[in-house]
Amino acid sequence: MYYGGIDFTYLIFFIPALLLTLWAQAAVNSRFAKFNKVPVKKGVTGAQAAAILLRANGITDVKIAHISGNLTDNYNPVNKVLSLSDATYNSNSVAAVGVAAHETGHAIQHHTGYFPLTFRRMLVPVANLGSRLGPVMAIGGAVFASYAGNAEYTPLCQFIVDIGLLLFAFSVLFYLVTLPVEFNASNRALKILKGAGVFTDRSEMEGAKKVLWAAAMTYAASALSAVASFMRLLLISNRRRRR
């Protein structure tokens, strides 16, 4: 799919991913900035909201910690620590409480044995290996085959390419499994915020929903980028096979 020196496989797969990534990041920043100025009517901070939601779900073994940074919030299932960033921990804004509730959603997933979260944790080692070595092996094998000029090396080169594609496929799978994990955490967050009485106004719920939806789109963009990279490598590999 080369025309006029332009690789249209790149345009077809990467441009949509790039546009979605740029839009999602801009949406997260703008919506968080907007609703970070809107205080929760009950005056609850992100840390307080997380504590309320954990108790409401019968979770007593998760520690809430304060970490530096902006939107670096995360939940670590290994040591059961829910870390809230500078912009979330002590802030009583709608955006901060929404983000804190989202991370609490991950803690609830862990507590209830939510399978996609468990499966994603299982994928981490091979996904990390695949993201580092997969593309290198796939491209390296194809390049070596092109310059070796010896049919004797073709099977070995193709084997290296196939192993690289397989490793990278696990990385892509990790991104795909992340989607239901993140969307489910956001859905849980919105439900438990309303159920626990942290939000008392419809506008608060709508504000948090906008922030969390934009954040979820960043994961969708990452998944699309990973799929695009894999598809391009696969097309390059198939094109080389046909030569």
Sequence and secondary structure as in RCSB ss.txt:
>XXXX:A:sequence
MYYGGIDFTYLIFFIPALLLTLWAQAAVNSRFAKFNKVPVKKGVTGAQAAAILLRANGITDVKIAHISGNLTDNY
NPVNKVLSLSDATYNSNSVAAVGVAAHETGHAIQHHTGYFPLTFRRMLVPVANLGSRLGPVMAIGGAVFASYAGN
AEYTPLCQFIVDIGLLLFAFSVLFYLVTLPVEFNASNRALKILKGAGVFTDRSEMEGAKKVLWAAAMTYAASALS
AVASFMRLLLISNRRRRR
>XXXX:A:secstr
 EETTEEHHHHHHHHHHHHHHHHHHHHHHHHHHHHTTSB TT   HHHHHHHHHHHTT  S EEEE SSSS  EE
ETTTTEEEE TTTSS  BHHHHHHHHHHHHHHHHHHHT HHHHHHHHHHHHHHHHHHHHHHHHHHHHHHHHHH  
GGGHHHHHHHHHHHHHHHHHHHHHHHHHHHHHHHHHHHHHHHHHHTTS  SHHHHHHHHHHHHHHHHHHHHHHHH
HHHHHHHHHHHHHHHHT 
